[in-house]
Amino acid sequence: MKKVKDFLWKPNMSVKECVDSFGSLGYQAIELNEAVKVVLKMKRAGAKVFLTFTSNMVTSGLRGFFAQLCKLKISNILVTTSGAIEEDIMKSFGEDFELSNFYADDTAMHERGENRVGNLLIRNESYMKFEDKMNEFLSKIYKKQKRISTSELLKEIGLLIEDENSILYQAAKNNIPIYCPGIADSSFGFQLFMFQQKHDDFIVDTIQDMQRVVTDLSFDEKKALISLGGSTSKHYAIFAALLSGGFDYAVYMTTSHASSGSLSGATTQEAKSWGKLKDDAEAATVNGDVCITFPLMMCSVLDKMKEEGLLKAD
């Protein structure tokens, strides 16, 4: 039986070395170490990788990292929520989100036109500039196409953005589809609604994407999932995989717990009861703040992939 080992710092310790030591540390450190192994296995196997995440992660500084992972061809398919789209667009034309704190005076913030997301802050002015930019984007896309799927719409917007740190830009450039089943649930969706009031023949077809994501997967290919948080982004991916035999590999990272009965807290083991993961799927569930766990896991993975010659871009 494997024994617990003390964690010891050493000068110039790399992230890879640190996370490697987690394997004998205990608790969630062991799960994080296991998650690294699962992601490496999915990449070595050439699996089709879904990366799913919620909007609060794009509010944070993970946004540029998601874009970088697209550039490095780590994921083949993205699934996210509508707020992530609008905030990626905001940041792509220079809007800065600011650090606040979890105990700020929210009434005073509201009076100043500031909106708190945990310990981060988005100003009303950012949404006003976003509205103008969205009208510009949609007007250009409308001239090309009147009926469009959500993933096609997001690709067209990505092609109009010039920001290396934009998820939409990198996904469009690297031909990675972005699925957003809850597209109406945000300021982005409201702008679609406002545009449609003037152009009633403009249709964003979310069901068309369901056909695309389901038919794009087969029973024969290896399928993998890195799911950050829960929400519709997580379920959309696992349901699509369910229809083609389930995932072969999966890593869940969440702050939710299985005791709630929610999808966000559901473990990879629970997913096997539905056929969302195969019975013999290799999987790990890591509980903790994704702003901490995800960079640790992926930096370790990227270091190992570079050593093995698995990175397709720099």
N, C-alpha and C positions, 0 to 999 in steps of 0.2 A: 504494500500500500504506500502511496506517495505521502511524504511527510511535509509538514509546514516548515518553511524556511524564513528566517528573519530577512526583512528588506534592509539593505545597506546602500547608502549613497556612495558613489565613487566619482572622482573628478571627471568632467566631460562626459558624463553618462548620457547616452542618446535616448530618445523616446523609445526606440525599439528595445534597447536593453532594459529600460524601466518597465515596459509592458511585459517583456519576457519574464521578468521576475514576479509579475503578478500571478503567474500560474501556480505558485506555491505559497501565496500570501494569505488567501482566505476571502470569504464572502464575495462581494461583487467584483473584486479584483480578479478572482478566478474566472468568473463569467466573462469579463472583458477580455481576458487572455484567450478564452475559448472562442469568443467572437472573432478575434483576429485570425485564428486558425480556420474558422468556417469561411470567412471572406476570401482568404488565400485559396482554399479548396475550390470555391466557386469560380475564381479567376483562372486557376490552373486547368479546370475542366472546360473552360470556354463557355460557361453557362451564360444565358441571356439574363442580365442583371437589372432588376427593378430597384430604383431608389425612390422611396416615398418619404415626404416630410410635410410638416404643417407650416402655416404662415409665420408663427412666432419665431421660427428658426431663421427665416429670411430677415425678420426685423433685426435679429442679432448679427454679429459679425460672421456667421457661418455662410452667409450669402455668397461671398467671393470664393469660399472653399467649395461650395456646390458647383459653381461655375468652373473652377479649376479641375474638379473631378470629371466634369463633362469633357473638358479639353484633354484630359489624360485617358479618356475612353474607359473609365471605371464602370460607369453605368450605361446601359443600352436604352433604358426607358425611365422617364421621370413621371411621378404622379404627385400632385400637390393640391393645395387648397387655393381659393381665389385670392385671398389676402396676400399670399406669397407672390403672386403675379404682379399685383399693383405695387407692392413694395420694391420688387426688383426693378420695375419701371421707374419708380421714383428715384431710387438710388442711381439708376443708369444715366439720369440727366442732372446729377450733382446734388441731390437732396441729401443732407446729413441727418441721421438720427442721433440723438444725444443720450448720454448716461444720466439717469436720475437715481431714485432709490425706491425700495418697496414701501416706504413709509412716508412718501411725499404728501403734501397737502393737496388732495385731489380737487377740492372745490376751488382753491386758488389756481391750480393748473387749468381747470376748465375756463375760468375767467380770463386767463392769459392765452387761451387758444392752444393749449398743450394737451396731448393725449398720451396717457401712460400705458405701456405694455410691460408689466412686471417692473423692472428697474430701468426701463428704457423709455424714451420720449419721442413722439412724432408731433410736429407742429401742424396746425390747420393749413398754413401756407403751402405745405408740401402737397396736400390734397388738392388745393386750388390749382397748382401748377400741373398736377397729374391730370386733372380734368381737361385742361387745355391740350396737353400732349395726347391724351386719348382721342379727343375729337380729331386731331391732326392725323393720328395713325388710322383711325377707323375710316376717315374720309378717303385716304389713299387706298385702303384695302377694299372699300366698297366699290371703287371704280373698276377693280379687277374681278371681284367676285361678290355676288349677292347672297348666295347660300354657302356656308362654310362650316366645317366641323370645328370644335374647340381647339383640337390639336393643330389644325391647319391655321387657324386664327393666330395662335400663339407663335407658330413658326414665322408667319408673315410679320408679326410685331418684332420678333427677334431679328429679322433681316433688316428692320428699320432702325435698330439700335446699334450704336457704335461704342461699346464699352466691354473691354475684355473681362471685366469682373461681373458681367451680367449673366445670369442663368439662361435667360431667353436668348441672348446673343450666342453664347457658347453652344446651347442645344441646337439652335438653328444651323450654326456653322458646321457642327459635327453630326448633323442629321439624326439627332436624338429626339424622339417625340415626347412632348409634355402633355399628359392627360390631366384635366382638371374637371372632374364630374360636377363639382359644386360651383360652377363658374359665376352663378348669379349672386352668390352670397358674399358680397363685398362692395366696396366703392367701384371696383372694376365692373362688376355686374350691373351696378346702377348706371354707369356710363354707357354700357351696352343698351340698357333700357331707354335712356335719354336719346341715344342716337337713333334707335328704332322708332321713336315717336315722330321723327322727321323722315325716316326712310323705312316704311313699313314692309318693304320687300327684302330687308336685310335680316337674314335668319342665321343664328348660330346653333348648329345641330349637335347636341351632346350625345344623342343616341347613335349617330354615325360613328363616333369614337368607340362606342361599346362594340360595334361590329368589327372595327379595325383592331382593337386590342385583343379580342377573343380569337379572331382568325389569324392574327400574327403569331400566335403560340401554337405549338404542336405537341402531341404526346411524346414524340421521339426526342426532342431537344431537351437539354438540361436547362432548368429554370431556377433563378435565385432571387432572393429578396433581401434588401437592407431597408428595414422599416423604422423610421424615426418618429416617435409619437404614434398617434392613432388617427381618428377621424376618417372621413371618406377616402382620403388618399391611401390609407392602409388597406381598407376593405376592397377598394376598387381593384387593387393589384392582386390580393389573395383570391378574390372571386374569379378574376380572369384566369388565374392559374388553376383554380379548382376545376374549371371546365376542360382543362387539358391535362388532368392527372395530378395536379398539385406541384408545389415547389420541391426541388431536390435539396436546396440549401436555403437557410433563412437566419437572419439576425434581427432581433427586435431590440430597440432601445427606447425606454419609456420611463416616465416618472409615476405612471399609474400601476396599480397592483391588481392581481387576479381576483381578489376578494370583492371587488366592486361589480364583477360580472360584465364590465364594459369591454368593448373591442380594444380600446387603448391599453387596458391592463391584461388582456388575454395573452397567454404564453404560447410559445411555439408548440408545446405539448398539446394544449387545448385545440390548436389549429388542426392537429392530426385527426381529431375526432370528426372533423368536417370534411376531411380529404383535401384541405387547403395546402397541407404539407404531406408529402408521401410518408408512409409508415417508417421507412428507413432514412428519412431526410436528416441531414446533419444541420443542427440548429443550436442557437444560443439566445437567451433572453437576458438583457442587461438593464437593471433598474438604476436610474440616476439621471442627472441633468445632461441632456445631449450636448450642450455647449462644452461639457467636460469630457464625456465618454466618447463621443464620436470623433473629435480630433485626435484623441489618444489612440483609438483603435485604428483610424485610417492612416495616421502618420506611421505607425508601426507597420501596417500593411504595405504602404507605399515603399518604405525602406526595404522590406523583404522582396517586393515585386521588382524593385530596381536591381537588387542583388541577383535575382533569378532571370533578369532580362525580359520581364513580362510587361513593362510599361511601353505603351505604343507611341507616346508623345512626351515631349519635355515641356 
